[in-house]
Each structure stands twice: as structure tokens, then as C-alpha cells.
Amino acid sequence: MWLAMAVCYAYRELAALAEMCDNAMFAQTLLAERNRLADAVNATAYNGEYYVRAFSQFGTVGDKGDPNGGNIYINPQVWAILADIVPPDRLKSVTAAIDGMETDEGIPLCAPPYRTYDVHVGRMSGMLPGVYENGGIYNHAACFKIMADCMLGRGDRALKTFLSVIPDGSHNPSAVTTTEPYVFTNCYLQHPSVRMQVGFSWQTGTSAWALRCYYEGILGLIRTYDGLRIRPCLPREWNRVTAMRRYRGAELHFCFERRGHAQPRIFVDGKPLSGDVLPPLSGRHDIAVEF
């Protein structure tokens, strides 16, 4: 189901591209297909508390009541938010389900882990409980969760998860994980025999997504066709942050500072910006964001 949600996300992205290419009719077709798929997901995949993982001829995967485990998966929950298909009356229960999965060490792909191999689930259920996809702390999926938090304005939650993902953190020291302190890993193992150790480092999309979580999620420097949209989602404990980003050939130096404003105020080289989209620039510029 999370792939169906990702297709909804892709339809919306393609519709924006079609609009940019002056093909409004194709954009409307894409959005209509997106809405049709979103309606089908919402009609079938929500179990009253959260979204299930999958359906097959053998039954439902990732639903309540399976005594063998795998009762909830993180990806369908966060991608329902990223794809913006969650009806408002379901959002509270879905976020509660996400929060209920999180631990100080991060987010497992599914919970609880499968106890024994299930032929209908396949490979992941044949791993030891807590190993890799079978209930391991899955950092790539945690990054999806951080981006969903930022979409919802949950900066404190986003930071908590982000700090559990970065290498050599307080809950994943390199002395325990056995991996380099500067390398992202896809998963921290949870089985007692290898707890918080790493099976694969370097081979993961976590690093790219974590970079996106920081720049586009927490700092809110979001790429658009019209320019860089600035919508920060900073945690409450951050009062001043600086960052540099190169964007379309420009060198942009940002300073975010808490001033108690209801909406961010943006200044480009000292001059106020109308709206929240920074148009394409060249050269070096100082961007002040007061929030």
C-alpha cells in the first residue's frame, strides 16, 4: 500500500511538471488519477487506527491481530502523510500509531517482529526477530517519518528521530554499532545477540534522505520550479541556526532566528521578501529568516 501512496505522490509531482510545461489538460488527468487511487487506498487500507501494509490471496499483511507479529508497518503511515491522502479525521490516529512505534534508538520497519517464518509474508519473516526488515531499526524509513513530521509542523518529533538516525549518536555509538562514526547505515539490529550492531553501511539511501530531512524538512528549504520555498519546521529548542546552500548556481547563506513571529519573515540581503519563495538568484546572498 505504501507504494500505491508513493504513486499518488508521483502523480502530484508529475502534475506540477505538466503545469510548468503548459500542459494543463495532462495535469488535470494526472490529478484525477491521483485522486482515484487515493480514494481506493482510503477505502480499503485503513483499519480504524492505521494503514495496513498489503493484501494478497492469503490475507492482509501488517494488520492488527496477527499472533506471529508484523502488526504494523511504518512506511504506509508516513507515506500516507507524505502523499497527502490522509483524511483529517484519521490524522490523529495515524500519527499516534507512528509515535507508538518509535523508540529511543529509532523506528522499526515493522512491529512486533515476526516470531517464525510465514510463507505468505516471505523473506523478511525468515530473519531472526529484530534483524533487518523483521523489526530492525530502519533508518531509511525513519527519514520518511522525519519528512512527514515536518509536513505536520512537528519539529520536536522530527529532531528526536533525526538524532537517532545520525551516525555515532547517543543511542548508536560507533563502539557498539561497529561502523564508522561518519557513515550512515540502513539498519541497527535489535536481536539480543547483535543488538544495535550494523549489517550494512555505505549501501543505503539513508544518507541522501537524511540530508533532505535537514535541508528540506527541518530548515524548510524546499525546491520548487519557481525557486526555493522557505518553510522552516525548527524544534522549539533551536533559537538560532545558520546554514549554507548552493542552489541553481547561487551561494545562499541562511540565518534562522527565533523572534516570536506567527509567520516567518524573510529578508534577502536586508530587503524583505514578498511571500515565501526565493526566486532564482546568482552570486552570494544573505538570507535572514525570522520566526
C-alpha positions as CSV (number, residue, x, y, z in Angstrom):
1,M,0.0,0.0,0.0
2,W,2.8,2.4,0.7
3,L,3.9,2.1,-3.0
4,A,0.4,3.0,-4.0
5,M,0.7,6.0,-1.8
6,A,4.1,6.8,-3.4
7,V,2.4,6.6,-6.8
8,C,-0.1,9.2,-5.5
9,Y,2.9,11.4,-4.6
10,A,4.4,10.9,-8.0
11,Y,1.1,11.8,-9.8
12,R,1.1,15.1,-7.9
13,E,4.8,15.8,-8.8
14,L,4.1,15.0,-12.5
15,A,1.1,17.2,-12.5
16,A,3.2,20.1,-11.3
17,L,5.7,19.4,-14.0
18,A,2.9,19.3,-16.6
19,E,1.6,22.7,-15.4
20,M,5.2,24.1,-15.7
21,C,5.2,22.8,-19.3
22,D,1.9,24.5,-20.1
23,N,0.0,21.2,-20.4
24,A,-2.9,21.9,-18.0
25,M,-5.0,19.2,-19.6
26,F,-2.5,16.5,-18.8
27,A,-2.0,17.9,-15.3
28,Q,-5.8,17.5,-14.7
29,T,-5.7,13.9,-15.9
30,L,-2.8,13.1,-13.6
31,L,-4.6,14.7,-10.6
32,A,-7.8,12.8,-11.4
33,E,-5.9,9.5,-11.5
34,R,-4.1,10.5,-8.2
35,N,-7.5,11.2,-6.5
36,R,-8.9,7.9,-7.8
37,L,-6.0,5.9,-6.4
38,A,-6.1,7.8,-3.1
39,D,-9.8,7.1,-2.7
40,A,-9.2,3.4,-3.3
41,V,-6.4,3.3,-0.7
42,N,-8.5,5.0,1.8
43,A,-11.5,2.8,1.1
44,T,-9.5,-0.4,1.6
45,A,-6.3,0.0,3.6
46,Y,-7.3,1.9,6.8
47,N,-8.2,-0.5,9.7
48,G,-9.7,2.1,12.0
49,E,-6.3,3.1,13.5
50,Y,-3.7,3.0,10.8
51,Y,-2.9,1.7,7.3
52,V,-2.1,-1.9,6.6
53,R,0.9,-2.9,4.5
54,A,-0.6,-5.2,1.8
55,F,-3.3,-7.5,0.6
56,S,-2.9,-10.9,-1.1
57,Q,-5.0,-14.0,-1.7
58,F,-3.7,-15.3,1.6
59,G,-4.9,-12.3,3.7
60,T,-3.8,-8.9,4.9
61,V,-0.2,-8.1,5.9
62,G,0.6,-5.5,8.6
63,D,-2.8,-5.5,10.4
64,K,-4.0,-5.9,13.9
65,G,-4.3,-9.4,15.4
66,D,-1.6,-11.5,13.7
67,P,-0.2,-13.6,16.6
68,N,3.0,-14.1,14.7
69,G,3.9,-10.4,14.6
70,G,4.1,-7.7,11.9
71,N,1.0,-6.0,13.1
72,I,2.0,-2.5,11.9
73,Y,4.5,-1.2,9.3
74,I,5.9,2.4,9.4
75,N,6.0,3.1,5.7
76,P,2.3,3.1,5.0
77,Q,1.7,5.5,7.8
78,V,4.3,8.1,6.9
79,W,3.7,7.8,3.1
80,A,0.0,8.4,3.6
81,I,1.1,11.8,5.1
82,L,3.8,12.5,2.5
83,A,1.3,11.8,-0.3
84,D,-1.3,13.9,1.5
85,I,-4.0,11.4,1.3
86,V,-5.0,11.1,5.0
87,P,-8.5,12.4,5.7
88,P,-8.4,15.0,8.5
89,D,-10.4,12.7,10.8
90,R,-7.8,9.9,10.5
91,L,-4.7,12.0,11.0
92,K,-4.7,11.8,14.8
93,S,-4.9,8.0,14.9
94,V,-2.2,7.6,12.2
95,T,0.2,9.9,14.0
96,A,-0.5,8.1,17.3
97,A,0.3,4.8,15.5
98,I,3.6,6.3,14.3
99,D,4.6,7.6,17.7
100,G,3.7,4.3,19.3
101,M,6.3,2.6,17.1
102,E,9.2,4.9,17.9
103,T,11.9,4.0,20.4
104,D,14.9,6.0,21.7
105,E,17.0,4.1,19.2
106,G,14.8,4.8,16.2
107,I,11.9,3.4,14.2
108,P,11.5,-0.3,13.3
109,L,10.2,-1.2,9.9
110,C,7.5,-3.3,11.5
111,A,6.4,-4.1,15.0
112,P,6.4,-6.5,16.7
113,P,8.9,-8.6,14.7
114,Y,7.7,-11.9,13.2
115,R,8.5,-14.8,15.5
116,T,8.6,-17.5,12.8
117,Y,8.7,-17.8,9.1
118,D,5.5,-17.0,7.3
119,V,5.3,-18.3,3.7
120,H,2.7,-15.6,2.9
121,V,5.0,-12.8,4.1
122,G,8.2,-14.2,2.7
123,R,11.9,-13.4,3.2
124,M,11.7,-10.8,6.0
125,S,9.8,-13.1,8.3
126,G,12.5,-15.7,8.0
127,M,15.1,-13.4,9.6
128,L,15.7,-13.5,13.3
129,P,13.4,-11.2,15.2
130,G,14.9,-7.8,15.2
131,V,17.2,-8.4,12.3
132,Y,16.9,-6.1,9.2
133,E,13.3,-5.7,7.9
134,N,12.0,-8.0,10.6
135,G,11.7,-5.4,13.3
136,G,15.1,-3.9,13.0
137,I,15.6,-0.2,13.4
138,Y,15.3,1.0,9.8
139,N,16.9,4.4,9.3
140,H,15.8,4.9,5.7
141,A,12.2,4.6,6.8
142,A,12.9,6.9,9.8
143,C,13.9,9.6,7.3
144,F,10.5,9.3,5.6
145,K,9.0,9.7,9.1
146,I,11.0,12.9,9.7
147,M,9.8,14.4,6.5
148,A,6.2,13.6,7.4
149,D,6.7,15.2,10.8
150,C,7.9,18.4,9.1
151,M,4.9,18.4,6.9
152,L,2.8,18.4,10.0
153,G,4.8,21.0,11.8
154,R,6.2,18.5,14.4
155,G,9.7,19.9,14.7
156,D,10.4,18.5,18.1
157,R,9.4,15.0,16.9
158,A,11.4,15.4,13.7
159,L,14.6,16.3,15.7
160,K,14.2,13.4,18.1
161,T,14.1,10.9,15.2
162,F,16.9,12.8,13.3
163,L,19.2,12.5,16.3
164,S,18.5,8.7,16.4
165,V,19.4,8.4,12.7
166,I,22.7,10.3,12.5
167,P,25.9,8.2,13.0
168,D,27.6,7.8,16.3
169,G,24.7,9.3,18.3
170,S,24.0,8.8,22.0
171,H,22.0,5.6,21.4
172,N,24.1,4.3,18.5
173,P,27.7,4.9,19.4
174,S,30.2,3.5,17.0
175,A,31.8,1.5,19.7
176,V,28.6,-0.5,19.8
177,T,27.4,-0.4,16.2
178,T,30.9,-1.4,14.9
179,T,30.6,1.0,11.9
180,E,32.4,4.3,11.1
181,P,31.3,7.3,13.1
182,Y,30.7,9.3,9.8
183,V,28.8,6.7,7.8
184,F,25.0,6.3,7.7
185,T,23.7,2.8,7.9
186,N,20.4,1.3,6.7
187,C,19.6,-0.6,9.9
188,Y,20.5,-1.2,13.5
189,L,19.9,-4.8,14.5
190,Q,17.7,-5.5,17.5
191,H,18.1,-9.2,18.1
192,P,19.8,-9.7,21.6
193,S,22.8,-11.4,20.0
194,V,23.7,-8.4,17.8
195,R,21.8,-5.6,19.4
196,M,22.5,-2.2,17.8
197,Q,25.2,-3.6,15.5
198,V,25.2,-2.9,11.8
199,G,24.9,-5.3,8.9
200,F,25.3,-2.8,6.0
201,S,26.8,0.6,6.0
202,W,27.5,2.7,2.9
203,Q,24.8,0.7,1.0
204,T,21.8,2.8,1.8
205,G,19.6,5.7,0.7
206,T,19.5,6.9,4.3
207,S,22.4,9.4,3.8
208,A,20.7,11.2,0.9
209,W,17.3,11.2,2.7
210,A,18.9,12.4,5.9
211,L,20.4,15.4,4.1
212,R,17.0,16.1,2.6
213,C,15.4,15.8,6.0
214,Y,17.7,18.5,7.4
215,Y,17.7,21.0,4.5
216,E,14.1,20.5,3.1
217,G,12.4,19.2,6.2
218,I,13.7,20.9,9.3
219,L,15.2,24.0,7.7
220,G,12.3,24.1,5.2
221,L,14.4,24.9,2.1
222,I,12.2,23.3,-0.4
223,R,12.9,23.1,-4.2
224,T,10.2,24.3,-6.5
225,Y,10.1,25.2,-10.2
226,D,9.6,28.8,-9.2
227,G,12.5,28.9,-6.8
228,L,13.4,27.9,-3.2
229,R,10.4,27.9,-0.9
230,I,11.3,28.7,2.7
231,R,9.0,26.9,5.3
232,P,11.1,26.0,8.4
233,C,10.0,23.5,10.9
234,L,12.6,24.1,13.6
235,P,12.3,22.4,17.0
236,R,11.5,24.6,20.0
237,E,15.0,24.3,21.5
238,W,16.6,25.9,18.4
239,N,16.7,29.7,18.6
240,R,19.3,30.4,16.0
241,V,20.6,28.3,13.2
242,T,22.9,29.1,10.2
243,A,23.3,27.1,7.0
244,M,24.7,27.5,3.5
245,R,23.1,26.0,0.4
246,R,24.1,26.3,-3.2
247,Y,21.0,26.5,-5.4
248,R,20.9,27.0,-9.1
249,G,24.3,28.5,-9.2
250,A,23.8,30.8,-6.2
251,E,25.5,30.6,-2.8
252,L,22.9,31.3,-0.2
253,H,23.8,31.9,3.4
254,F,20.9,31.4,5.8
255,C,20.4,32.6,9.3
256,F,17.2,31.4,11.1
257,E,16.4,33.3,14.3
258,R,13.5,33.0,16.7
259,R,11.8,36.3,17.2
260,G,8.3,35.1,18.2
261,H,6.6,35.8,14.9
262,A,3.4,33.9,14.0
263,Q,4.7,33.5,10.4
264,P,8.3,33.6,9.2
265,R,9.6,36.9,7.9
266,I,12.3,36.6,5.2
267,F,14.9,39.1,4.2
268,V,17.2,38.9,1.2
269,D,20.4,41.0,1.7
270,G,18.4,43.1,4.2
271,K,15.3,43.6,2.0
272,P,12.0,41.9,2.8
273,L,10.8,39.1,0.5
274,S,7.2,39.1,-0.5
275,G,5.9,35.6,0.1
276,D,8.0,32.6,0.9
277,V,9.6,31.6,-2.5
278,L,13.1,32.9,-3.1
279,P,13.4,33.5,-6.9
280,P,16.4,32.2,-8.8
281,L,19.5,34.3,-7.9
282,S,23.1,34.4,-8.9
283,G,26.2,35.1,-6.8
284,R,26.3,35.2,-3.0
285,H,23.4,36.3,-0.8
286,D,22.5,36.5,2.8
287,I,19.0,35.3,3.7
288,A,17.6,36.1,7.2
289,V,14.6,34.1,8.3
290,E,12.9,35.4,11.5
291,F,10.3,33.2,13.0
